[in-house]
């Protein structure tokens, strides 16, 4: 998906229509594989997905939704640079964070085991490795590029489940989950 597949404009907070969105990409790639390990007894399923989303920040330098006076903001930044230089510090921050982005990789593995006619077990593992840009500019705030940072998240989840039937009127479910973030 790219900017050619979405609307060119949107309604701004002041009720007027915006300028064009700008560039945007949304790529997703995935694959799945599954099947029996032991016929009618043990099965596996695996999946992988990679996602990459990037788009222009409408609140960044002279963005269509920003309420910030960029000429005044640039004067303030120039003053900060001058004050830092007077103290022997070379400040290199620039106004705005022009791109928003989110990247992620997701992996899943599942095993289903038909132990017998009364017991069924499932073991699932999933992993998500993600990164997104945080602390970007907003409608009434502007940050420098060195203030924005990547928020990195890695999540592992392991689940075991045992379903049992005891006669026609009684069943039991054991469920255990471990998650690491």
C-alpha positions in Angstrom: 0.0 0.0 0.0 1.2 3.5 -0.7 -0.1 7.1 -0.8 -1.9 6.4 -4.1 -4.3 4.0 -2.3 -5.6 6.5 0.3 -7.4 9.9 0.3 -5.2 12.9 -0.7 -6.6 15.1 2.1 -8.3 15.1 5.4 -10.3 17.5 7.6 -8.0 19.5 9.9 -8.7 20.5 13.5 -9.9 24.0 12.3 -12.5 22.4 10.0 -10.5 23.2 6.8 -9.2 20.7 4.4 -5.5 19.8 4.7 -2.7 19.9 2.1 -1.9 16.5 0.5 -0.9 13.8 3.0 2.5 13.4 1.6 4.4 10.2 1.1 3.3 7.0 2.9 4.2 3.3 2.5 2.8 0.3 4.3 4.5 -3.0 3.4 3.5 -6.4 4.9 5.1 -9.7 4.0 4.1 -13.0 5.5 4.3 -16.7 5.2 2.5 -19.6 6.9 3.2 -23.3 6.9 1.4 -26.1 8.7 0.5 -29.8 8.5 0.6 -33.1 10.3 3.7 -34.5 12.0 1.9 -37.7 13.0 -1.3 -38.4 11.1 -4.4 -37.6 13.1 -2.3 -37.1 16.2 0.3 -34.3 16.1 0.1 -31.1 14.0 2.3 -28.0 13.6 1.6 -24.5 12.3 4.2 -21.7 11.8 3.8 -18.2 10.6 6.0 -15.1 10.0 5.1 -11.5 9.2 7.2 -8.5 8.5 5.6 -5.1 8.5 7.1 -1.7 7.6 5.0 1.5 7.8 6.4 5.0 7.0 4.5 8.2 6.5 5.1 12.0 6.6 4.5 13.7 10.0 1.7 16.2 9.4 2.9 18.1 12.6 6.5 18.4 11.6 8.2 21.5 10.2 5.6 23.5 8.3 3.2 20.5 8.4 -0.4 21.2 7.5 -1.8 20.5 11.0 0.8 22.3 13.1 -0.2 25.4 15.1 3.5 26.2 15.7 5.0 29.4 14.3 8.1 27.9 12.8 9.9 31.2 12.3 9.7 31.9 16.0 10.6 28.3 16.8 13.7 28.6 14.6 14.7 31.8 16.4 14.5 30.0 19.7 16.5 27.1 18.4 19.2 29.5 17.1 19.3 31.1 20.6 19.8 27.7 22.2 22.6 26.9 19.8 24.3 30.2 20.5 23.9 29.7 24.3 25.3 26.1 24.0 28.2 27.3 21.9 29.1 29.9 24.6 29.5 27.0 27.0 31.6 25.0 24.6 28.7 22.7 23.5 28.0 22.0 19.8 24.2 21.5 19.7 23.1 20.0 16.4 19.4 19.5 16.9 17.0 20.4 14.1 13.3 21.2 14.2 10.8 18.5 13.6 10.6 14.8 13.0 9.6 14.5 9.4 8.9 10.8 9.3 6.7 8.5 11.4 7.5 4.8 11.3 6.7 1.4 12.7 8.6 -1.7 11.9 7.8 -5.2 13.3 8.6 -8.8 12.8 6.2 -11.4 14.2 6.8 -15.2 14.5 4.4 -17.9 15.7 4.7 -21.6 16.2 1.9 -23.9 17.4 1.7 -27.6 18.1 -1.6 -29.5 18.5 -1.6 -32.9 20.0 -4.6 -35.3 20.1 -3.3 -37.4 23.0 -6.4 -39.6 22.8 -10.2 -39.3 22.4 -10.4 -37.5 25.8 -7.3 -35.3 26.0 -6.0 -32.6 23.7 -2.9 -30.4 24.2 -1.8 -27.2 22.6 1.6 -25.5 22.8 2.0 -22.0 21.3 5.0 -19.7 21.1 4.9 -16.2 19.6 7.6 -13.5 19.3 7.1 -9.8 18.3 10.1 -7.6 17.6 8.9 -4.0 17.0 10.3 -0.5 16.7 8.4 2.8 16.3 9.3 6.5 16.4 8.2 8.1 19.7 7.9 11.7 21.0 7.3 13.3 17.6 5.8 16.7 17.1 2.1 17.4 17.8 -0.3 20.1 16.8 0.8 22.5 19.5 4.3 21.2 20.2 7.4 20.9 18.2 10.4 18.7 19.2 13.9 18.6 17.8 15.1 15.5 16.0 17.4 14.5 18.8 14.4 14.4 21.3 12.5 11.8 19.3 13.6 8.2 19.9 12.9 4.7 18.9 10.7 2.7 21.2 11.9 -0.9 20.9 9.7 -3.7 22.1 10.5 -7.5 22.1 7.7 -9.7 23.4 7.9 -13.5 23.9 4.8 -15.5 24.9 4.6 -19.2 25.6 1.2 -20.9 26.2 0.4 -24.4 27.2 -3.2 -25.7 27.3 -4.6 -29.1 28.1 -8.3 -29.9 27.5 -9.7 -33.0 29.0 -13.2 -34.7 28.9 -14.3 -37.1 31.7 -17.5 -38.7 30.5 -20.3 -36.8 29.0 -20.9 -34.2 31.7 -17.5 -33.2 33.0 -14.5 -31.5 31.4 -11.4 -29.7 32.6 -9.1 -27.1 31.1 -5.5 -26.4 32.3 -4.0 -23.2 30.9 -0.5 -21.7 31.6 1.0 -18.6 30.1 4.5 -17.1 30.3 5.2 -13.7 28.8 8.4 -11.7 28.7 8.4 -8.1 27.4 
